[in-house]
Amino acid sequence: MKYFLTITILLFSLVLCAQVQPQFKFYLAFEDAKHEKDTVWIVIDSNGSDSLFDTLLGESSQLLDSTAFQVWLITNQNDSVLKTIAFPIRSSSSISYSILVKSRNSQYPITIRWDTNLLKNHTLPFELKQATLYNNNYLILDKTVDLFKSDSVMLPEFTVGGGAGNHFPLILFLSNNEPPDDVGIKNTISDAFSVYPKPASTVLNVDRNDHEQCSYFIIDLLGKTHQAGRLQSFPAQINLSHFQTGNYILVLKDTKTISYESILILK
């Protein structure tokens, strides 16, 4: 009986260890001008879930300190505050994950650091070919940050329209798709496109200055594609009648660039 109990405990320990060693784990470490620090983690694993908290992978709702510098992640389902967000492995040839990063009580400049090796050294059944950080309020260093090409970036203090600006929320984008040749030239749709209304309800209008055809994708903050198609003439309309209320990302892709815009759909 003692031998059987020992074997059972050993097997349980092995299973638990396997569960808490995810196939992919990546961090973004933040430090503001006051030298206050915070870190968030992104996990991708076959045990991950889109709908449940994956506590064995470190995912759980957190309470924020009302006075300290705080950084957190949110999902498309709700506004739960997460320091670690866990995703399942997608069963698709085209895989992407989009994560919204928020902060509060920060003082610029803010330095963000990460380990590029973690993007390459993992046990996922696919290769990550895109890892970018961007936002829709301000162009970070005038371009999308390619996380494969550096291991840190500084968010400087700046003003917009005479008032204090904010780099957050940031969007971390991970994908197994090949990046376009000129990725990073246009990281916000406002450079070449007009997207309205904001927020949208049943229809999203898209206009483009040069009228060049492009493909579009609407994905949620978990990286799931809800709609895709091609815009062949402008101005164009995208039907949103079947969407639920939530935050989404509109991706416009042509032969040279990929542009992103966060959109809010209200029903």
C-alpha positions in Angstrom: 0.0 0.0 0.0 2.9 2.4 0.9 4.6 1.6 -2.4 1.3 2.2 -4.4 0.8 5.5 -2.5 4.4 6.6 -3.3 4.0 5.8 -7.0 0.6 7.7 -7.0 2.2 10.8 -5.5 5.1 10.7 -7.9 2.8 10.4 -10.9 0.7 13.3 -9.7 3.8 15.4 -9.2 5.0 14.6 -12.7 1.6 15.6 -14.2 1.5 18.8 -12.1 5.0 19.7 -13.3 4.0 19.1 -16.9 1.0 21.4 -16.4 3.0 24.3 -14.9 5.7 24.2 -17.5 4.0 25.8 -20.5 5.0 25.3 -24.1 5.5 29.1 -24.5 6.0 31.7 -21.8 7.0 35.3 -22.6 7.2 38.4 -20.5 7.1 42.2 -20.8 8.9 44.0 -17.9 8.1 47.6 -17.3 10.0 50.3 -15.3 8.8 53.9 -15.1 10.7 57.1 -14.2 10.1 56.5 -10.5 11.9 53.1 -10.9 8.7 51.3 -10.0 8.5 48.0 -11.8 5.8 45.6 -13.0 5.8 42.5 -15.2 3.1 40.7 -17.3 3.3 37.2 -18.8 1.9 35.6 -21.9 1.4 31.9 -22.0 0.5 29.6 -24.8 -0.1 25.9 -24.0 -2.3 23.0 -25.1 -3.9 23.1 -21.6 -4.9 26.7 -22.1 -8.5 27.8 -22.5 -10.2 30.9 -24.0 -13.2 30.8 -21.6 -11.8 29.7 -18.2 -9.1 30.9 -15.9 -6.1 28.6 -16.3 -4.9 28.7 -12.7 -2.3 25.9 -13.3 -0.7 28.2 -15.9 -0.7 31.2 -13.5 -3.8 32.9 -14.9 -6.2 34.5 -12.3 -8.0 37.7 -11.8 -6.0 40.3 -9.8 -6.7 43.3 -7.6 -4.9 46.5 -8.5 -3.0 48.7 -6.0 -4.6 52.1 -6.3 -1.4 54.0 -5.7 1.4 51.9 -7.3 2.5 51.7 -10.9 0.5 48.8 -12.3 0.5 47.0 -15.7 -2.1 44.4 -16.6 -3.6 42.4 -19.5 -7.3 42.1 -20.4 -9.2 39.7 -22.6 -12.1 40.2 -25.0 -14.6 38.4 -22.7 -14.4 40.8 -19.8 -12.3 43.4 -18.1 -10.7 41.0 -15.6 -7.3 42.2 -14.5 -4.6 39.6 -15.4 -0.9 39.6 -14.7 -0.6 36.3 -16.7 -2.8 35.5 -19.6 -3.0 31.9 -21.0 -4.1 30.9 -24.5 -4.8 27.6 -26.0 -2.8 26.4 -29.1 -4.9 27.3 -32.2 -5.7 24.4 -34.6 -5.3 26.6 -37.8 -2.7 27.2 -40.4 -2.9 30.9 -39.7 -2.4 31.6 -36.0 -2.4 34.9 -34.2 -2.8 36.2 -30.7 -3.5 39.9 -29.8 -3.1 41.0 -26.2 -4.2 44.4 -24.8 -1.8 45.9 -22.2 -3.0 48.6 -19.9 -1.4 50.6 -17.1 -2.0 53.2 -14.4 -0.1 55.4 -12.0 2.8 55.6 -14.4 5.4 58.3 -14.9 7.2 58.6 -18.2 9.6 57.7 -19.6 8.8 54.0 -19.3 11.2 51.3 -20.4 9.9 47.9 -21.6 12.2 44.9 -21.6 11.8 41.4 -22.9 13.8 38.3 -23.7 13.9 37.7 -27.5 15.2 34.1 -27.0 11.8 33.2 -25.5 10.2 33.9 -28.8 12.4 31.4 -30.5 13.1 28.7 -27.8 9.7 27.1 -27.0 7.9 23.8 -27.7 4.9 25.1 -29.7 4.1 23.1 -32.8 4.6 26.2 -35.0 7.2 28.9 -35.4 6.4 32.4 -34.3 7.3 34.7 -37.2 5.8 38.0 -35.9 6.0 39.5 -32.5 5.2 43.2 -32.5 4.2 45.9 -30.0 2.2 49.0 -31.1 -0.6 51.3 -30.1 -3.2 53.5 -31.7 -2.6 56.7 -29.7 1.0 57.4 -30.6 3.6 55.8 -32.9 6.2 54.2 -30.7 9.5 55.4 -32.1 7.5 56.2 -35.2 7.0 52.5 -36.1 5.8 49.2 -34.8 8.3 47.7 -32.5 9.6 44.3 -33.8 10.4 42.2 -30.7 12.6 39.9 -32.6 15.0 42.8 -33.5 15.6 44.3 -30.0 15.1 43.5 -26.4 13.8 46.9 -25.0 12.1 50.1 -26.0 11.5 53.4 -24.2 8.2 55.1 -24.1 9.1 58.8 -23.9 7.1 61.6 -22.3 5.2 63.6 -24.8 2.2 65.9 -25.3 -0.7 65.8 -27.7 -2.8 68.9 -28.4 -1.3 70.7 -25.5 -2.1 68.1 -22.9 -0.4 65.0 -21.6 -0.5 62.0 -23.8 -0.6 58.3 -23.0 1.1 55.4 -24.8 -1.3 52.9 -23.3 -3.1 50.7 -24.1 -0.5 48.8 -26.0 -1.2 45.8 -28.2 1.1 42.8 -28.4 0.7 40.8 -31.6 2.0 37.3 -32.0 1.6 35.3 -35.2 3.0 32.4 -37.2 2.4 34.3 -40.5 5.3 35.8 -42.4 5.5 39.6 -41.9 5.3 41.8 -45.0 8.5 43.3 -46.4 7.9 46.7 -44.9 6.3 45.7 -41.7 6.3 48.7 -39.3 5.9 51.4 -41.8 2.3 51.9 -41.0 1.3 50.6 -37.6 -1.9 52.7 -37.4 -4.7 52.8 -39.9 -4.9 56.6 -39.6 -1.8 57.0 -41.8 -3.6 55.8 -44.9 -7.2 54.9 -44.0 -10.3 56.5 -42.4 -12.3 54.1 -40.2 -15.6 55.2 -38.8 -17.9 55.4 -36.8 -16.2 54.9 -33.4 -17.7 53.1 -31.7 -19.4 51.1 -34.4 -22.6 49.1 -34.2 -23.8 47.4 -37.4 -21.6 48.8 -40.1 -17.9 49.9 -40.2 -16.9 52.3 -42.9 -13.4 52.2 -44.4 -11.9 54.7 -46.8 -8.4 54.7 -48.2 -6.5 57.6 -49.7 -4.8 55.7 -52.5 -7.7 53.3 -53.2 -5.5 50.2 -53.4 -7.2 46.9 -52.8 -6.5 45.1 -49.5 -7.5 42.2 -47.3 -9.1 42.8 -44.0 -9.5 40.7 -40.8 -11.4 41.5 -37.6 -10.0 39.6 -34.6 -10.7 39.7 -30.9 -8.2 40.3 -28.2 -7.6 36.5 -27.9 -6.5 36.4 -31.5 -9.6 34.7 -32.9 -10.6 35.8 -36.4 -14.3 36.6 -36.5 -14.5 37.9 -40.1 -12.2 38.3 -43.1 -12.6 39.5 -46.6 -11.2 41.8 -49.3 -11.9 45.5 -49.9 -11.8 46.1 -53.6 -13.1 49.7 -53.8 -13.4 52.6 -51.5 -15.2 53.9 -49.5 -16.1 50.4 -48.3 -18.5 49.0 -45.7 -18.0 46.0 -43.4 -21.1 44.4 -42.0 -20.9 44.0 -38.2 -24.5 42.8 -37.7 -23.5 39.4 -36.2 -20.8 40.8 -33.8 -21.3 40.9 -30.1 -20.4 43.9 -28.0 -16.6 44.0 -27.3 -13.2 45.3 -28.3 -11.8 44.0 -31.6 -8.8 44.8 -33.8 -9.2 45.6 -37.5 -6.2 44.4 -39.6 -5.8 45.7 -43.1 -3.1 44.0 -45.2 -1.8 44.8 -48.7 1.3 43.7 -50.6 3.6 45.9 -48.5 2.2 46.8 -45.2 0.0 45.6 -42.4 -2.1 48.3 -40.5 -4.0 47.8 -37.3 -6.8 49.7 -35.5 -8.6 48.9 -32.3 -12.4 49.2 -32.7 -15.2 49.1 -30.1 -18.5 47.5 -31.2 -21.6 48.3 -29.2 -24.9 46.6 -29.6 
